[in-house]
Amino acid sequence: MIIYNVTVNIEKSIHDEWLIWIKNYIPQVLATGKFTDAKLTKVLVEEEMGGITYAIQYRAKSRKALDSYYKNDADKLNQDGLLKFADKMLTFRTELEIIDEYSITHHSECL
């Protein structure tokens, strides 16, 4: 399984507008059928460059699905954001391969 991680630093002057936009954008990415879910997270480390940083993590159905997203969907979906925010945001992408997953099961008697 692959996590497609997009990290975005947004200038404070457009933060509120961008946040509304990204909350509408993520469902469009999921609608491509290439991902099973997504998480929008705020990075809690303060950047030297200023601004506010977010990471969006999309769980790809497979390597093939992610490659298909790059080939068939990414450019088209990213155009709107680039036109609106290009000079006020810095974006970089990473691909993470899930090696193993762990979770803790909570029982009702746990405090």
RODO-2510 file (C-alpha; in nm, 4 decimals, decimal comma):
residues 111
     n   res          X          Y          Z
     1     m     0,0000     0,0000     0,0000
     2     i     0,1231     0,3500    -0,0849
     3     i     0,0512     0,6784     0,0914
     4     y     0,0699     0,9784    -0,1393
     5     n     0,1636     1,2685     0,0901
     6     v     0,1292     1,6293    -0,0233
     7     t     0,2830     1,8898     0,2069
     8     v     0,1739     2,2496     0,1489
     9     n     0,2967     2,5717     0,3105
    10     i     0,0382     2,8478     0,2736
    11     e     0,0907     3,2200     0,3247
    12     k    -0,1279     3,3489     0,6065
    13     s    -0,2877     3,6065     0,3748
    14     i    -0,4704     3,3326     0,1797
    15     h    -0,4959     3,0658     0,4494
    16     d    -0,8732     3,0817     0,5061
    17     e    -0,9521     3,0809     0,1335
    18     w    -0,7100     2,7909     0,0732
    19     l    -0,8553     2,5859     0,3591
    20     i    -1,2051     2,6131     0,2114
    21     w    -1,0636     2,5227    -0,1300
    22     i    -0,8670     2,2167    -0,0095
    23     k    -1,1696     2,0791     0,1767
    24     n    -1,3534     2,0786    -0,1580
    25     y    -1,0490     1,9560    -0,3519
    26     i    -0,9825     1,6402    -0,1465
    27     p    -1,3219     1,4807    -0,2313
    28     q    -1,2476     1,5467    -0,6011
    29     v    -0,9211     1,3524    -0,5694
    30     l    -1,1023     1,0675    -0,3927
    31     a    -1,3676     1,0695    -0,6673
    32     t    -1,1019     0,9556    -0,9170
    33     g    -1,1326     0,6112    -0,7584
    34     k    -0,7549     0,5808    -0,7161
    35     f    -0,7524     0,6264    -0,3364
    36     t    -0,9380     0,4676    -0,0459
    37     d    -0,9251     0,7614     0,1955
    38     a    -0,7487     1,0859     0,2820
    39     k    -0,6412     1,2775     0,5906
    40     l    -0,5936     1,6536     0,6118
    41     t    -0,3436     1,7329     0,8880
    42     k    -0,1836     2,0507     1,0152
    43     v     0,1931     2,0386     1,0677
    44     l     0,2641     2,1565     1,4212
    45     v     0,6263     2,2599     1,3633
    46     e     0,6650     2,6311     1,2969
    47     e     0,8382     2,6933     0,9650
    48     e     1,1254     2,9427     0,9369
    49     m     0,9697     3,0715     0,6158
    50     g     0,6464     3,1529     0,7994
    51     g     0,3025     3,0583     0,6801
    52     i     0,0983     2,7593     0,7882
    53     t     0,1847     2,4065     0,6772
    54     y    -0,0512     2,1178     0,6094
    55     a    -0,0006     1,7597     0,4949
    56     i    -0,2661     1,5734     0,3013
    57     q    -0,2231     1,1969     0,3020
    58     y    -0,4051     0,9931     0,0397
    59     r    -0,4016     0,6142     0,0717
    60     a    -0,3600     0,4758    -0,2808
    61     k    -0,5347     0,1509    -0,3705
    62     s    -0,2090     0,0303    -0,5316
    63     r     0,1082     0,1483    -0,7047
    64     k    -0,0769     0,1058    -1,0344
    65     a    -0,3626     0,3243    -0,9089
    66     l    -0,1219     0,6000    -0,8037
    67     d     0,0570     0,5876    -1,1387
    68     s    -0,2807     0,6103    -1,3118
    69     y    -0,3674     0,9151    -1,0985
    70     y    -0,0441     1,0867    -1,2055
    71     k    -0,1060     1,0029    -1,5709
    72     n    -0,4791     1,0738    -1,5967
    73     d    -0,5917     1,3039    -1,3155
    74     a    -0,3207     1,5005    -1,1323
    75     d    -0,2540     1,7780    -1,3849
    76     k    -0,6211     1,8455    -1,4443
    77     l    -0,7062     1,8545    -1,0720
    78     n    -0,4051     2,0656    -0,9744
    79     q    -0,4618     2,3396    -1,2339
    80     d    -0,7257     2,5282    -1,0344
    81     g    -0,5132     2,5411    -0,7195
    82     l    -0,2058     2,6497    -0,9105
    83     l    -0,3971     2,9329    -1,0767
    84     k    -0,5462     3,0532    -0,7476
    85     f    -0,2562     3,0084    -0,5078
    86     a     0,0660     2,9365    -0,7022
    87     d     0,2691     3,2321    -0,5807
    88     k     0,1407     3,2040    -0,2217
    89     m     0,2046     2,8363    -0,1532
    90     l     0,4928     2,5944    -0,1621
    91     t     0,4109     2,2279    -0,2248
    92     f     0,6099     1,9090    -0,2233
    93     r     0,5027     1,5480    -0,2607
    94     t     0,6348     1,2249    -0,1190
    95     e     0,5343     0,8649    -0,1632
    96     l     0,5396     0,6422     0,1433
    97     e     0,5233     0,2644     0,1271
    98     i     0,3369     0,1079     0,4176
    99     i     0,5509    -0,1728     0,5535
   100     d     0,3332    -0,2696     0,8489
   101     e     0,0433    -0,1211     1,0454
   102     y    -0,0303    -0,1375     1,4160
   103     s    -0,3201    -0,0237     1,6305
   104     i    -0,4308    -0,0421     1,9909
   105     t    -0,7715    -0,1834     2,0682
   106     h    -0,9413     0,0003     2,3512
   107     h    -1,1702    -0,1884     2,5855
   108     s    -1,4624    -0,0247     2,7623
   109     e    -1,3046    -0,0902     3,1033
   110     c    -0,9903     0,1102     3,0073
   111     l    -0,9593     0,4525     3,1694
***
